[in-house]
Amino acid sequence: MEIPYVSVIILFCLGIYTIITKKNLLKIVIGFTIVESSLILLLILVSYKPGGTAPILDKQYEVVVDPIPQALALTTIVIGTSVTAVMLALVIKIHKKYGTLNIDEVRKLRG
């Protein structure tokens, strides 16, 4: 297995670990962002070809790069930024209402 794919697995596992084990809502949002970044890195690694060029209709290029995963990575970045903004807005609302970002304390205060 190549080193870039190992780094994707490590980032993904680190993000999932952060989401599962942390009690602070802000840290959970950061965990989601780490998972998203690992998936974007995976899309970029899948589409990479050594010596590849842009898919221009010309006969002199033998190795071309598939543009679909790159377009999906850009779409993932835009959607991920929007989802992160919504999650952070919810975290701000929870902090204003309950005065804490700890999940256990919010559950106790919910009543």
FENLINVEN-V787011 format. One record per helix or strand of 2 or more residues. SS is the DSSP state (H for helix, E for strand). FROM is the first residue (numbers start at 1). TO is the last residue. If there is no record, write none. Layout:
# FENLINVEN-V787011
SS:FROM:TO / SS:FROM:TO
This chain:
# FENLINVEN-V787011
H:3:21 / H:25:47 / H:67:98 / H:103:110
